[in-house]
Amino acid sequence: MPPVAIRPKSHDAFALAQTLMPGGVNSPARAFGAVGGEPIFIDHAEGAYLFDVDGNQYIDYIGSWGPMILGHAYPPVVESLAAAIGRGTSYGAPTVGENELCELIIELVPSIEKVRLVNSGTEATMSAIRLARGVTGRDKIVKFAGNYHGHVDSLLVAAGSAAATLAVPNSPGVTAGASADTVVLEYNDAEGLEAAFAKHGSTIAGVIFEPVCGNMGVVLPTKEFLVALHSVTKQHGTLLICDEVMTGFRLAPGGAQELLGIKPDITTLGKIVGGGLPVGAYGGSAEIMSHVLPEGKVFQAGTLSGNPLATAAGATTLRTLRDAPPYERLEMLSERLETGLRAAAEKSGLPFTLARVGSMLTLFFSGEPVTSWKSAAKCDTKRFADFFWGMMDRGVYLPCSQYEALFVSAAHNENDIDNTIAAAEEVLKGL
Ligand code: KE4
């Protein structure tokens, strides 16, 4: 369904952007490829709202793809940046701000004793993979179809057929060599995992997984899958890498590992940890992290890692989540949204399933529960695109793909939720 409201300034900005940047964007997810139409250019944001360059206001459920758990332009974060910016923006030397952010991460994330700050979730997962290989001296890495860990060459691979598959690259430029040591399995397939380890166990350096998936839409792990992840990695001396870039500080102060009792060897973080500025992190036991240069020999570096502005925004965000936890409010608002969306979808008679964990939610246009990439791939993405634009034209900005999670923030209120539900009722009955 093409957008009804016209957005001339966004249209013009996008026309120019396409002459400057590939596809007119700096990250492909923003190009609206999955829903058609043209991306909307944002002028500013505040609390739960986005304002586009044509003056339209939207209730925001992207939250910058996760970071904005406290809402946009959260005053304490703005104040911390204002205080920091006059002191210089980057020194290339250690700062106490890095100590403060790392102390908060170690305090909040159960499995982390030592942590290294980087600049994105991709850098975090890339470094975690290298660390697992460096610690174990092994080459192979296991990942799961439908799990996204950033644009790391060895993780940009599609699942092949059969249980334990040597992956094939699914992006030009990713060489067969780069993905030769990547084994791709089915999420929530405990038996397939055990079979892969029976075959390759002694050569597997690490298993990386999303503890609650957000990148095929929200998919919860089964208990059996979590048990198998812990048992096979322990049994074979493989490191368990919990990718909490999206779930970290989102589902609980200690992320999905606190909520689900997961005990990873390495945790990767991003998004919320920077409060909307570029921060990623990876951490684990002091022993494992002692392998990272300059303490150990595993190389990793970054000019802007631990940047004073980013650590100020990140530390203020984590301090707020620790001292004034919004999780009860997030649960109340998110449950209200789930209940309303479920009722609206039921009233429409359309096939759907809905998955939610805390303030992460996905309405799937499929009558079959989504438990892995195989079932996720059966969704009616055309119908999702129509739903997306119908909501957008009613002032509700959803993630622009069926295979993403919607995020509720502490800045949303009951009125926002009820307006979202009312819009969904209108749109769904017209699909
Ligand atoms: P970044 O490099 O984009 O900071 O993080 C990569 C990453 C790693 N791990 C998980 C679980 C992630 O979800 C991500 C990034 N998430 C996507 C959206 N689902 C970012 C959006 C984008 O690519 O623009």
Boltz pocket constraint, residues with backbone or C-beta under 6 A from the ligand:
constraints:
  - pocket:
      binder: B
      contacts: [[A, 27], [A, 28], [A, 29], [A, 30], [A, 65], [A, 119], [A, 120], [A, 121], [A, 122], [A, 123], [A, 125], [A, 148], [A, 149], [A, 150], [A, 151], [A, 210], [A, 214], [A, 215], [A, 243], [A, 244], [A, 245], [A, 246], [A, 270], [A, 271], [A, 279], [A, 280], [A, 403], [A, 404]]
      max_distance: 6.0
